[in-house]
Amino acid sequence: MATVPAKSPQESQAMKFLAACTLVPILCFAFQDLGSKYGGMEWLTIGYAAWPLMIAPTLLLVLFFRYQELIRNPRMGSNFSQTIKIIAAMYLFWNIIGAIGYSWLAVISVLSSLTILVADRRLKKQAPA
């Protein structure tokens, strides 16, 4: 599998944090599902998977504001901008379901995802040509 190399050291570091914010909730969800069904671990409740899914968009928002210069300068971080938008949209979908079915606190995560999707466009428009 080929990967696109990072265009700057800042983008490389940002992508590592982005991967962690994406994979940890997914792995918690998979472990909860497999552990509770086949492992007999009744202590693995749905909250074990739901809370990381609700916390991750907030961490993505912090990451977004920390590395906003990558979005303003497409030569430095075009991969980061595209990837964080895809991940924010993914979390938006799952947190809308979470807000309806699990906890109203998922609304905070929905707002974080929407902020990333809207602010990305605004930062690109404000960037110098």
Order of alpha helices (4+ residues) and beta strands (2+ residues): alpha-alpha-alpha-alpha-alpha
